[in-house]
Amino acid sequence: MKILKKVLLVLVILIALIAVIALILPSEVAVERSITINASPASIYEEVANLRKTGKWSPWDLKDPNITYVFSGPESGVGAKKKWSSEHEEVGNGTQEVIEAIPNQKVRTELYFGGFDEPSYANFTLEENGDATEVTWTLEGDMGSNPIFKIMGLFMDSMVGPAYEEGLANLKSRVESKPIFTADISVTTAEPINYLAIRETFDVTNPETIGPRMGEIYGQLLGYINKNGVMGAGQPMSVYINLNETGWEADVAIPVADPGEVSDESISVGQTPGGKVVKAIHMGDYNKLDDTHKQLQAYMQFNELEANGQGYEIYVSDPTESDTSQWRTDVYYPIK
């Protein structure tokens, strides 16, 4: 009986201590780690603002090869959301959503972990420092009034900090190995485009012949459109059919609202695939478009993006503009 009383007394004391701890300990916890990355803020921002890319460097994403994701919202920035599910004890289940995004400066996400009702917040801040960027990754959380959770909060830095260091090292390695892109490249969505076209094969070893021939084709297409009352629906374009070192086969095209029945056998009807695309904005002479295509292909390879249909170019600017640096061409590669 005396032993039981002593045990009960110890339990009462422990409960009292825990209650006192619950009153004294703060409920808020914070973890912070930083690293210097030899890259521009823009190059880093696109990795942390796009939740689809965190699987390439996040230590938790890399722990479980069988982790599953459901993505929603935009590709990047505010509203982008990721839901994950894993049987790995260190990964578990949860959601993450971008709630603030200042391009090339800051990304703030809201996290809900399985078993916790209160959200946590992770922040990335990017501060340019010469040719490098200081990247700071923080975690903010509220452990609530539960004394056990408050005690856990005391060890949060030692539990999460090493993983943050690993993640930042992974991010640094990924960004510093990234190809340099001078073109403005992004992943976005595009609507399908109906078009009328004439298919032609160009000799890329004689580039001076390409422009005049495309001009002839556009003239023929415009003549047909005007004669038959077809409504145009955009800037001139070309759709790649086959590309090789010496030849370029393409549908030289003009977008239309409704092609209707085509009476000219030399003119065909086509449609670009809608959905996700990689888009590059090329500024300058058409003769330098090949470099933009190579950058797009390198971007797709680096980000492991798979093509999903024929690419196409839209000639946004009027080529009669004498200043070729103002010529704009939007290049699209449909992806899965």
Order of alpha helices (4+ residues) and beta strands (2+ residues): alpha-beta-alpha-alpha-beta-beta-beta-beta-beta-beta-alpha-alpha-beta-beta-alpha-beta-beta-beta-beta-alpha-beta-beta
